[in-house]
Amino acid sequence: MKGVTSILIFALLLSIGCQPLKLPEEKYYQFLFKKDHTYENDELQIRLSNPVMAPLRVWLSTSYSPLQDKFDALNPIVIQEKQDTLLIFSELMEFQDDIAYKISLGDPYKEIEDTSIELPFPKGKSYKVIQGNNTNFTHSSNYSRYALDFKFQIGDTVVSVSDGYVVGVIDQYEQGGPDPAWRPYSNFITIYDRESGRFFQYVHLKQNGSLVKVGDQISSGQPIGLSGNTGQTTEPHLHFNCLKPINAEGEMISHPVEFVEGYDGKKIKKGDVLRK
């Protein structure tokens, strides 16, 4: 009987260990966008405030078609860094209070400069690439086509590839998994290089793994975070991606890079070991 009991306990523990991780209940955002609107005397006023050191694009929508026509004439509304905008719509005989706001980083009309950048890890280190450009797993979309995955361990130091400003931080999530449902639950840092117009993202950081906060001005090579295994991931690693905004609703696309250490990002492939 004792042996049977032991088997049952083992089976129970095995069953518990095989239970899939539960997705987080709370959704976090990389920065807080400030907005509000008032309607009085047939006039609608919408106030938009850009809190980050990078341009923002805002799309407005509503179910009230006469007002949507006015929105469509303006969308997207580009708000430059740390600027406020007041929109006034007069002679609105009706108003349905269901305005929705869609926000995306970047000004698609800013010219991109392809200056070389550093590798995203400290000098004297070398890391293996576990996924390169345009691969079938997670680097095949326009958003991630030129992204690189480095075999970082949990707690390894991530450094900035360029000068810039921190415009996004999420580091509250704790876990991850291979299912695509985990994709929105990754910790990451977004940095904007004002000179080149590019955005750089460092993804899958550990919980509380950001060493910077939104608004910080940083230098190339500066430590900014600690690698982890959060979001959609099969093993600990750093997902690095360069992004540029395009003139489409909310979209940013992956952009190829070259590294000052002599590596052409478009030619880097799985199994390559990069040294800094």
C-alpha positions in Angstrom: 0.0 0.0 0.0 2.9 2.3 0.8 4.3 1.8 -2.7 0.9 2.6 -4.3 0.6 5.8 -2.2 4.1 6.9 -3.3 3.2 6.3 -7.0 0.0 8.4 -6.6 1.9 11.2 -4.9 4.5 11.2 -7.7 1.8 11.2 -10.4 0.1 14.1 -8.7 3.3 16.1 -8.5 4.0 15.3 -12.2 0.6 16.5 -13.1 1.0 19.7 -11.2 4.4 20.3 -12.9 2.9 19.9 -16.3 0.2 22.5 -15.8 0.7 25.4 -18.3 1.6 28.7 -16.8 -1.3 31.1 -16.4 -1.2 34.3 -18.5 -0.8 37.5 -16.5 -4.1 39.2 -15.5 -2.8 42.7 -15.7 -1.6 44.4 -18.9 1.2 46.9 -18.7 2.2 49.7 -21.2 5.6 51.0 -22.0 4.6 54.7 -21.4 1.4 56.5 -20.3 -0.2 58.6 -22.9 -2.2 61.6 -21.6 -5.5 62.4 -23.3 -8.9 63.9 -22.4 -11.9 65.5 -24.2 -14.8 67.7 -23.3 -18.1 68.5 -25.1 -19.9 71.7 -24.3 -22.2 74.1 -26.4 -21.9 71.9 -29.5 -18.1 72.1 -29.3 -15.7 69.1 -28.8 -12.2 69.8 -27.4 -9.6 67.0 -27.4 -6.3 67.5 -25.5 -3.4 65.2 -26.4 -0.1 65.3 -24.5 3.0 63.5 -25.7 5.0 62.4 -22.5 8.1 61.0 -24.3 11.2 62.3 -26.1 10.0 60.9 -29.5 7.3 61.7 -31.9 3.9 60.0 -31.5 1.2 59.3 -34.0 -2.5 59.3 -32.8 -5.5 58.0 -34.6 -9.0 59.0 -33.4 -12.1 57.0 -34.0 -15.8 57.2 -33.1 -19.1 55.5 -34.1 -20.6 58.9 -34.9 -19.9 59.1 -38.7 -20.0 62.9 -39.1 -17.3 63.2 -36.5 -15.4 60.3 -37.9 -15.2 62.2 -41.2 -13.5 65.0 -39.4 -11.1 62.6 -37.6 -10.2 61.0 -40.9 -9.2 64.3 -42.3 -6.6 64.6 -39.5 -5.5 61.0 -38.9 -2.8 60.3 -38.0 -2.1 63.3 -35.8 1.7 63.6 -35.3 2.7 65.1 -32.0 6.4 66.0 -31.6 8.4 65.0 -28.5 7.1 66.4 -25.2 4.5 68.5 -27.0 0.7 69.1 -26.4 -2.0 69.4 -28.9 -5.5 70.9 -28.6 -8.1 69.9 -31.3 -11.4 71.8 -31.5 -14.5 70.6 -33.4 -17.3 73.1 -33.6 -21.0 73.0 -34.6 -21.4 69.4 -33.5 -25.2 69.0 -33.0 -24.7 65.5 -31.7 -22.0 63.7 -29.8 -21.5 60.1 -28.8 -19.0 59.8 -26.0 -17.1 56.8 -27.4 -13.9 58.3 -28.7 -11.1 55.7 -29.1 -7.4 56.6 -29.3 -4.7 54.5 -31.1 -1.2 55.5 -30.4 2.1 54.5 -32.0 5.7 55.8 -31.8 7.4 57.6 -34.5 7.1 60.2 -37.3 7.0 58.3 -40.7 8.1 61.5 -42.5 11.4 61.8 -40.7 14.3 60.6 -42.8 16.2 57.6 -41.4 20.0 57.7 -41.2 21.7 54.4 -41.3 24.6 55.0 -38.9 26.5 52.0 -37.5 25.6 50.9 -33.9 27.2 48.9 -31.2 26.4 45.3 -30.3 23.9 45.1 -27.4 26.3 43.6 -24.8 29.4 44.8 -22.9 32.9 45.0 -24.4 34.9 41.9 -24.0 31.9 39.6 -24.3 30.8 37.3 -27.1 27.4 35.7 -27.7 25.9 33.1 -30.0 23.0 34.0 -32.3 20.1 31.5 -31.9 17.8 33.2 -34.5 18.8 35.4 -37.3 17.2 37.4 -40.1 13.9 36.5 -41.8 13.6 33.0 -40.2 10.4 31.0 -40.1 9.9 30.9 -36.3 9.3 34.5 -35.1 11.4 36.6 -37.5 9.4 36.4 -40.7 7.0 39.3 -40.3 7.6 42.9 -41.3 7.9 43.8 -37.6 10.7 41.4 -36.8 12.4 40.6 -40.2 15.8 41.9 -39.2 15.7 41.1 -35.5 18.4 39.1 -33.8 18.2 36.7 -30.9 21.3 36.4 -28.7 21.8 33.5 -26.3 21.8 35.5 -23.1 21.3 33.9 -19.8 18.9 35.3 -17.2 20.6 38.3 -15.5 23.2 39.0 -18.3 23.8 42.7 -18.9 22.2 44.4 -21.9 23.7 47.7 -23.1 22.4 50.4 -25.4 23.5 50.2 -29.0 23.3 54.0 -29.5 22.8 57.3 -27.8 19.2 58.2 -27.3 16.2 58.6 -25.0 14.3 55.9 -23.2 10.7 56.1 -24.5 9.3 52.8 -23.2 9.8 50.4 -20.3 8.0 47.3 -19.2 9.6 45.2 -16.5 6.7 44.0 -14.3 6.1 40.6 -15.9 7.6 37.5 -14.3 7.2 34.5 -16.7 6.9 33.4 -20.3 6.2 30.5 -22.6 6.4 29.2 -26.2 2.7 29.8 -27.0 2.0 33.0 -29.1 -0.5 34.0 -26.4 2.5 35.1 -24.4 3.7 37.6 -27.0 2.1 40.7 -25.3 3.6 39.8 -21.9 7.3 40.4 -22.5 9.4 42.9 -20.6 11.3 45.3 -22.8 12.9 48.7 -23.2 12.5 51.0 -26.2 15.1 53.6 -27.0 14.8 56.4 -29.6 17.8 57.7 -31.4 16.9 61.2 -32.3 19.8 61.6 -34.8 19.0 58.6 -36.9 15.2 58.5 -36.3 15.4 54.8 -35.4 13.9 53.0 -32.4 15.7 50.1 -30.7 14.0 47.4 -28.6 15.5 45.0 -26.1 13.0 42.2 -25.4 12.5 39.4 -22.9 14.1 41.1 -19.9 13.8 39.7 -16.4 11.2 41.0 -13.9 12.4 44.3 -12.5 15.3 44.0 -15.0 15.3 47.6 -16.3 18.1 49.8 -15.2 16.6 52.9 -16.8 13.2 54.7 -16.8 11.2 56.6 -19.4 12.7 60.0 -20.0 16.3 59.0 -19.3 19.0 60.2 -21.7 21.5 57.5 -22.3 24.8 56.9 -24.1 25.9 54.2 -26.4 27.4 51.2 -24.5 25.5 52.2 -21.3 24.0 49.2 -19.3 20.2 49.5 -19.5 18.8 46.2 -18.4 19.1 42.5 -17.4 18.2 39.8 -19.8 15.4 37.3 -18.9 12.9 34.8 -20.3 9.6 36.7 -20.3 6.9 36.8 -23.0 6.8 34.4 -26.0 10.1 32.5 -25.6 11.4 29.0 -25.6 14.6 29.7 -23.7 16.4 32.7 -22.0 17.7 35.1 -24.7 17.8 38.7 -25.8 15.6 39.7 -28.7 17.1 42.8 -30.3 15.2 44.8 -33.0 15.7 48.1 -34.9 12.4 49.7 -35.9 11.3 52.6 -38.1 7.8 54.0 -38.5 6.0 53.8 -41.8 3.1 55.7 -43.3 0.5 53.1 -42.4 -1.9 52.9 -39.5 0.2 52.3 -36.4 2.8 50.3 -38.1 6.5 50.1 -37.4 8.8 47.8 -39.4 12.1 46.1 -38.7 15.0 47.9 -40.2 18.5 46.3 -41.0 21.5 47.6 -39.2 25.3 47.4 -39.3 27.5 47.1 -36.2 30.6 49.1 -35.6 32.3 45.9 -34.7 32.2 45.0 -38.4 29.1 42.8 -38.6 26.4 43.3 -41.3 23.1 42.6 -39.6 21.5 41.3 -42.8 24.2 38.6 -43.0 24.1 37.3 -39.4 22.6 33.8 -39.1 21.9 31.2 -36.5 25.0 29.8 -35.0 27.2 32.8 -35.5 29.2 34.0 -32.5 29.6 37.7 -32.3 32.4 39.3 -30.3 32.7 42.8 -29.0 
